[in-house]
Amino acid sequence: MRRSVFFISDGTGITAETLGHSLLAQFGNVSFEQHTLPYVGSPEKAREAVVRINEVAAQDGIQPIIIDTIVDKEIRSIIASANACMFDVFETFVGKLETLLGEKPMNAVGKSHSVNTQTYKTRIDAVHFALDNDDGARTRHYDMADIILIGVSRSGKTPTCIYLALQFGIRAANYPLTEDDLDSESLPKALKEHRSKLFGLMIDADRLTMIRNERKANSRYASPQQVMRELRAIESIYIREGIPFLDVSEMSVEEIATRIIDQKHLKRRISSN
């Protein structure tokens, strides 16, 4: 089954997409043809969007789905005239909140994405920290880290650190355990001093073999035997040292980050938009 869906916003469309993807993910048997229409901030833009939606409706022979975060009521009304089934975030939630809080909404376009100087600085500082402390390049600033991810090479440490920094302002470092570390079955001194901040990543052997082959095909580094040896050794270290760890084989970076925050009770320095 296939269905077209439009994410429409008077801003970047990120909020509409994020909410929409979460909802649509519940319907795994449906294939969604996705269209994002950002910056629909005028009646003219709205009418253009309606034309495009109606064209898709005619081609598909079935109403598309609209998920929108349009603030302006006039623009929302124009979008609602399209031959589609519309799910409006503001209409659904803001009206109820207005009644509950006894306050009129500001109806400020782009308000959810307005720039906060301190938030921006926190995010950029966290990203710089993640980049400066990637792959064990530096360890002298680990006292400033909120979390230190450890794992074998190519287990997803770097993208997770960047995501934690960018979305939540969390200062995340990462350290790959080397063959020497794994052979000695012990943590390096730099990590032992910050044991409470450590969190381990595990990954399925077949998946790790595939990832490593994309980087260094037919090498010892990517061989199934080497991968299995490293994974057995690092899991043994996690268990013996009492380090919490997570199997990330089937997880997106968003889910990995959220689970780490939950398990380590990390404080979000900024809210994710």
TORROPA-132160 format. One record per residue (C-alpha): chain; z, x, y. Coordinates in Angstrom, 3 decimals, decimal comma. Example, Ala and Ser with C-alpha at 12.3 -4.5 7.8 and 13.67 -1.06 7.14 Angstrom:
<unit:A	up:7,800	east:12,300	north:-4,500>;
<unit:A	up:7,140	east:13,670	north:-1,060>;
This chain:
<unit:A	up:0,000	east:0,000	north:0,000>;
<unit:A	up:-0,961	east:1,302	north:3,441>;
<unit:A	up:0,281	east:0,200	north:6,884>;
<unit:A	up:-0,333	east:1,514	north:10,383>;
<unit:A	up:2,679	east:2,153	north:12,604>;
<unit:A	up:2,829	east:2,969	north:16,312>;
<unit:A	up:5,710	east:4,855	north:17,948>;
<unit:A	up:5,538	east:3,988	north:21,642>;
<unit:A	up:7,686	east:5,407	north:24,425>;
<unit:A	up:7,815	east:5,836	north:28,186>;
<unit:A	up:9,030	east:9,387	north:27,469>;
<unit:A	up:8,217	east:11,961	north:24,827>;
<unit:A	up:8,399	east:9,542	north:21,913>;
<unit:A	up:10,902	east:11,696	north:20,036>;
<unit:A	up:13,560	east:8,983	north:19,885>;
<unit:A	up:11,094	east:6,347	north:18,661>;
<unit:A	up:9,730	east:8,748	north:16,039>;
<unit:A	up:13,173	east:9,818	north:14,842>;
<unit:A	up:14,422	east:6,264	north:14,460>;
<unit:A	up:11,127	east:5,112	north:12,989>;
<unit:A	up:10,963	east:7,861	north:10,397>;
<unit:A	up:14,515	east:7,063	north:9,276>;
<unit:A	up:13,621	east:3,398	north:8,815>;
<unit:A	up:10,239	east:3,924	north:7,177>;
<unit:A	up:11,640	east:6,499	north:4,750>;
<unit:A	up:13,396	east:3,612	north:2,991>;
<unit:A	up:10,016	east:2,307	north:1,819>;
<unit:A	up:8,686	east:5,063	north:-0,383>;
<unit:A	up:5,955	east:2,963	north:-1,997>;
<unit:A	up:4,236	east:2,329	north:1,341>;
<unit:A	up:1,851	east:4,847	north:2,914>;
<unit:A	up:2,168	east:4,804	north:6,710>;
<unit:A	up:-0,642	east:5,827	north:9,062>;
<unit:A	up:1,381	east:6,998	north:12,048>;
<unit:A	up:0,329	east:6,972	north:15,710>;
<unit:A	up:2,522	east:8,205	north:18,568>;
<unit:A	up:1,836	east:6,984	north:22,115>;
<unit:A	up:4,108	east:8,859	north:24,556>;
<unit:A	up:4,472	east:8,384	north:28,324>;
<unit:A	up:3,450	east:4,735	north:28,365>;
<unit:A	up:5,104	east:4,293	north:31,751>;
<unit:A	up:2,792	east:1,915	north:33,609>;
<unit:A	up:1,165	east:-1,481	north:33,018>;
<unit:A	up:-2,219	east:0,269	north:32,857>;
<unit:A	up:-1,043	east:2,598	north:30,094>;
<unit:A	up:0,515	east:-0,341	north:28,278>;
<unit:A	up:-2,732	east:-2,308	north:28,359>;
<unit:A	up:-4,598	east:0,738	north:27,037>;
<unit:A	up:-2,081	east:0,928	north:24,196>;
<unit:A	up:-2,589	east:-2,760	north:23,394>;
<unit:A	up:-6,357	east:-2,231	north:23,120>;
<unit:A	up:-5,838	east:0,639	north:20,708>;
<unit:A	up:-3,307	east:-1,297	north:18,628>;
<unit:A	up:-5,608	east:-4,309	north:18,403>;
<unit:A	up:-8,501	east:-2,099	north:17,304>;
<unit:A	up:-6,381	east:-0,716	north:14,466>;
<unit:A	up:-5,239	east:-4,234	north:13,537>;
<unit:A	up:-8,877	east:-5,336	north:13,293>;
<unit:A	up:-9,826	east:-2,304	north:11,189>;
<unit:A	up:-6,866	east:-2,669	north:8,833>;
<unit:A	up:-7,044	east:-6,433	north:8,554>;
<unit:A	up:-3,261	east:-6,562	north:8,896>;
<unit:A	up:-0,821	east:-6,293	north:11,790>;
<unit:A	up:0,384	east:-2,758	north:12,566>;
<unit:A	up:4,078	east:-2,070	north:13,110>;
<unit:A	up:5,331	east:-1,059	north:16,557>;
<unit:A	up:8,600	east:0,833	north:17,064>;
<unit:A	up:9,186	east:1,366	north:20,761>;
<unit:A	up:11,759	east:2,696	north:23,198>;
<unit:A	up:10,228	east:1,226	north:26,378>;
<unit:A	up:12,787	east:0,608	north:29,126>;
<unit:A	up:10,747	east:-1,453	north:31,595>;
<unit:A	up:10,662	east:-5,158	north:30,683>;
<unit:A	up:7,175	east:-5,740	north:32,138>;
<unit:A	up:5,710	east:-2,903	north:30,090>;
<unit:A	up:7,543	east:-4,117	north:26,986>;
<unit:A	up:6,092	east:-7,581	north:27,538>;
<unit:A	up:2,552	east:-6,180	north:27,709>;
<unit:A	up:3,061	east:-4,181	north:24,503>;
<unit:A	up:4,465	east:-7,290	north:22,823>;
<unit:A	up:1,163	east:-9,090	north:23,446>;
<unit:A	up:-0,585	east:-6,820	north:20,942>;
<unit:A	up:-1,546	east:-8,126	north:17,516>;
<unit:A	up:1,354	east:-6,321	north:15,855>;
<unit:A	up:4,902	east:-6,717	north:14,616>;
<unit:A	up:7,129	east:-5,121	north:17,266>;
<unit:A	up:10,584	east:-3,624	north:16,784>;
<unit:A	up:12,009	east:-2,831	north:20,208>;
<unit:A	up:15,038	east:-0,542	north:20,382>;
<unit:A	up:16,181	east:-1,616	north:23,848>;
<unit:A	up:15,731	east:-5,332	north:23,198>;
<unit:A	up:17,620	east:-5,010	north:19,911>;
<unit:A	up:20,589	east:-2,963	north:21,083>;
<unit:A	up:20,885	east:-2,897	north:24,867>;
<unit:A	up:21,306	east:-6,671	north:25,213>;
<unit:A	up:24,231	east:-6,695	north:22,796>;
<unit:A	up:25,794	east:-3,664	north:24,491>;
<unit:A	up:25,422	east:-5,358	north:27,890>;
<unit:A	up:27,380	east:-8,344	north:26,614>;
<unit:A	up:30,003	east:-6,183	north:24,919>;
<unit:A	up:30,567	east:-3,817	north:27,863>;
<unit:A	up:30,124	east:-6,338	north:30,629>;
<unit:A	up:27,822	east:-3,917	north:32,451>;
<unit:A	up:24,173	east:-4,112	north:33,444>;
<unit:A	up:21,992	east:-1,341	north:31,955>;
<unit:A	up:20,559	east:1,224	north:34,362>;
<unit:A	up:17,009	east:0,767	north:32,988>;
<unit:A	up:16,241	east:4,359	north:33,925>;
<unit:A	up:13,037	east:5,617	north:32,331>;
<unit:A	up:13,613	east:8,859	north:30,452>;
<unit:A	up:17,373	east:8,634	north:30,921>;
<unit:A	up:18,048	east:9,589	north:27,300>;
<unit:A	up:16,089	east:12,816	north:27,798>;
<unit:A	up:17,209	east:13,752	north:31,312>;
<unit:A	up:18,043	east:17,424	north:31,749>;
<unit:A	up:21,688	east:18,422	north:31,795>;
<unit:A	up:22,017	east:21,982	north:33,065>;
<unit:A	up:25,078	east:22,819	north:30,960>;
<unit:A	up:23,543	east:21,286	north:27,834>;
<unit:A	up:20,353	east:23,260	north:28,372>;
<unit:A	up:22,300	east:26,514	north:28,817>;
<unit:A	up:24,392	east:25,842	north:25,708>;
<unit:A	up:21,264	east:25,208	north:23,654>;
<unit:A	up:19,441	east:28,313	north:24,891>;
<unit:A	up:22,506	east:30,531	north:24,419>;
<unit:A	up:22,882	east:29,276	north:20,845>;
<unit:A	up:19,206	east:29,916	north:20,063>;
<unit:A	up:19,447	east:33,447	north:21,470>;
<unit:A	up:22,559	east:34,025	north:19,343>;
<unit:A	up:20,739	east:32,849	north:16,201>;
<unit:A	up:17,776	east:35,120	north:16,893>;
<unit:A	up:19,961	east:38,136	north:17,735>;
<unit:A	up:21,994	east:37,659	north:14,571>;
<unit:A	up:19,178	east:36,882	north:12,155>;
<unit:A	up:18,972	east:38,487	north:8,697>;
<unit:A	up:22,074	east:40,614	north:9,184>;
<unit:A	up:20,414	east:42,543	north:12,012>;
<unit:A	up:23,713	east:42,676	north:13,878>;
<unit:A	up:27,216	east:41,952	north:12,657>;
<unit:A	up:29,386	east:43,067	north:15,571>;
<unit:A	up:29,154	east:39,637	north:17,232>;
<unit:A	up:30,216	east:37,632	north:14,190>;
<unit:A	up:33,526	east:36,920	north:15,885>;
<unit:A	up:31,530	east:34,675	north:18,266>;
<unit:A	up:29,751	east:32,788	north:15,454>;
<unit:A	up:30,606	east:29,204	north:14,538>;
<unit:A	up:29,037	east:29,635	north:11,102>;
<unit:A	up:27,532	east:32,482	north:9,062>;
<unit:A	up:24,993	east:31,447	north:6,451>;
<unit:A	up:24,546	east:33,690	north:3,443>;
<unit:A	up:22,108	east:33,595	north:0,549>;
<unit:A	up:19,307	east:35,449	north:-1,168>;
<unit:A	up:16,106	east:36,244	north:0,688>;
<unit:A	up:13,905	east:33,202	north:1,527>;
<unit:A	up:16,542	east:30,579	north:0,749>;
<unit:A	up:16,216	east:28,891	north:4,154>;
<unit:A	up:18,869	east:30,629	north:6,239>;
<unit:A	up:16,821	east:31,384	north:9,363>;
<unit:A	up:15,263	east:27,930	north:9,958>;
<unit:A	up:18,645	east:26,306	north:9,372>;
<unit:A	up:20,316	east:28,593	north:11,919>;
<unit:A	up:17,618	east:27,880	north:14,496>;
<unit:A	up:17,923	east:24,138	north:13,909>;
<unit:A	up:21,722	east:24,218	north:14,240>;
<unit:A	up:21,340	east:26,093	north:17,517>;
<unit:A	up:18,531	east:24,015	north:18,974>;
<unit:A	up:19,830	east:20,578	north:18,049>;
<unit:A	up:23,596	east:21,028	north:18,248>;
<unit:A	up:24,248	east:24,187	north:20,256>;
<unit:A	up:26,011	east:25,741	north:17,246>;
<unit:A	up:26,122	east:29,558	north:17,169>;
<unit:A	up:24,826	east:30,351	north:13,695>;
<unit:A	up:24,286	east:33,798	north:12,212>;
<unit:A	up:22,830	east:34,587	north:8,813>;
<unit:A	up:23,134	east:37,465	north:6,384>;
<unit:A	up:20,952	east:38,038	north:3,296>;
<unit:A	up:22,867	east:39,539	north:0,388>;
<unit:A	up:20,929	east:42,579	north:-0,819>;
<unit:A	up:20,457	east:43,861	north:-4,349>;
<unit:A	up:23,275	east:46,359	north:-3,766>;
<unit:A	up:25,593	east:43,525	north:-2,704>;
<unit:A	up:24,605	east:41,445	north:-5,711>;
<unit:A	up:24,930	east:44,369	north:-8,129>;
<unit:A	up:28,430	east:45,130	north:-6,864>;
<unit:A	up:29,250	east:41,409	north:-7,096>;
<unit:A	up:31,211	east:41,594	north:-3,865>;
<unit:A	up:30,844	east:40,686	north:-0,217>;
<unit:A	up:29,943	east:43,357	north:2,340>;
<unit:A	up:32,806	east:44,425	north:4,599>;
<unit:A	up:31,200	east:42,721	north:7,620>;
<unit:A	up:31,365	east:39,390	north:5,808>;
<unit:A	up:34,828	east:39,768	north:4,315>;
<unit:A	up:36,259	east:39,938	north:7,831>;
<unit:A	up:34,820	east:36,490	north:8,583>;
<unit:A	up:35,267	east:34,779	north:5,232>;
<unit:A	up:36,332	east:31,454	north:6,795>;
<unit:A	up:32,971	east:31,169	north:8,582>;
<unit:A	up:30,806	east:31,766	north:5,512>;
<unit:A	up:28,599	east:29,110	north:3,950>;
<unit:A	up:26,205	east:29,777	north:1,087>;
<unit:A	up:22,736	east:28,430	north:0,355>;
<unit:A	up:21,388	east:28,024	north:-3,164>;
<unit:A	up:17,851	east:27,143	north:-4,182>;
<unit:A	up:16,015	east:26,249	north:-7,374>;
<unit:A	up:14,546	east:29,288	north:-9,132>;
<unit:A	up:11,043	east:27,844	north:-9,492>;
<unit:A	up:10,908	east:26,873	north:-5,836>;
<unit:A	up:12,170	east:30,277	north:-4,703>;
<unit:A	up:9,616	east:32,022	north:-6,913>;
<unit:A	up:6,848	east:29,969	north:-5,326>;
<unit:A	up:8,080	east:30,707	north:-1,779>;
<unit:A	up:8,338	east:34,435	north:-2,455>;
<unit:A	up:4,888	east:34,541	north:-4,045>;
<unit:A	up:3,462	east:33,115	north:-0,836>;
<unit:A	up:4,895	east:36,133	north:0,950>;
<unit:A	up:4,444	east:38,885	north:-1,661>;
<unit:A	up:2,299	east:37,674	north:-4,538>;
<unit:A	up:2,722	east:39,259	north:-7,970>;
<unit:A	up:5,536	east:41,520	north:-6,778>;
<unit:A	up:8,856	east:42,293	north:-8,436>;
<unit:A	up:10,482	east:40,546	north:-5,473>;
<unit:A	up:8,709	east:37,302	north:-6,444>;
<unit:A	up:9,006	east:37,609	north:-10,217>;
<unit:A	up:10,886	east:34,830	north:-12,065>;
<unit:A	up:13,143	east:37,429	north:-13,700>;
<unit:A	up:14,222	east:38,940	north:-10,371>;
<unit:A	up:14,723	east:35,524	north:-8,806>;
<unit:A	up:16,906	east:34,329	north:-11,682>;
<unit:A	up:18,955	east:37,536	north:-11,633>;
<unit:A	up:19,643	east:37,210	north:-7,900>;
<unit:A	up:20,509	east:33,527	north:-8,082>;
<unit:A	up:22,935	east:34,008	north:-10,975>;
<unit:A	up:24,623	east:36,886	north:-9,155>;
<unit:A	up:25,002	east:35,097	north:-5,834>;
<unit:A	up:26,309	east:31,900	north:-7,402>;
<unit:A	up:28,907	east:34,014	north:-9,198>;
<unit:A	up:29,956	east:35,515	north:-5,838>;
<unit:A	up:30,199	east:32,093	north:-4,207>;
<unit:A	up:32,450	east:30,787	north:-6,965>;
<unit:A	up:34,640	east:33,889	north:-7,250>;
<unit:A	up:35,092	east:34,257	north:-3,487>;
<unit:A	up:35,661	east:30,546	north:-2,923>;
<unit:A	up:32,692	east:30,191	north:-0,554>;
<unit:A	up:31,349	east:26,651	north:-0,126>;
<unit:A	up:27,650	east:26,405	north:-0,925>;
<unit:A	up:24,839	east:23,899	north:-1,050>;
<unit:A	up:21,726	east:23,528	north:-3,220>;
<unit:A	up:18,979	east:23,099	north:-0,617>;
<unit:A	up:16,017	east:22,916	north:-3,024>;
<unit:A	up:14,988	east:19,350	north:-2,166>;
<unit:A	up:16,439	east:19,117	north:1,348>;
<unit:A	up:14,809	east:19,148	north:4,755>;
<unit:A	up:16,243	east:21,514	north:7,347>;
<unit:A	up:17,686	east:18,473	north:9,153>;
<unit:A	up:19,630	east:17,409	north:6,075>;
<unit:A	up:20,804	east:20,952	north:5,343>;
<unit:A	up:22,150	east:21,329	north:8,887>;
<unit:A	up:23,888	east:17,944	north:8,859>;
<unit:A	up:25,552	east:18,597	north:5,515>;
<unit:A	up:26,788	east:22,008	north:6,665>;
<unit:A	up:28,264	east:20,483	north:9,831>;
<unit:A	up:30,008	east:17,838	north:7,741>;
<unit:A	up:31,356	east:20,172	north:5,070>;
<unit:A	up:32,537	east:22,858	north:7,527>;
<unit:A	up:33,734	east:20,321	north:10,134>;
<unit:A	up:31,751	east:22,103	north:12,812>;
<unit:A	up:31,959	east:20,857	north:16,360>;
<unit:A	up:28,643	east:19,865	north:17,909>;
<unit:A	up:28,464	east:21,625	north:21,269>;
<unit:A	up:25,645	east:19,293	north:22,336>;
<unit:A	up:24,424	east:15,948	north:21,044>;
<unit:A	up:21,086	east:15,815	north:19,242>;
<unit:A	up:18,490	east:13,690	north:21,068>;
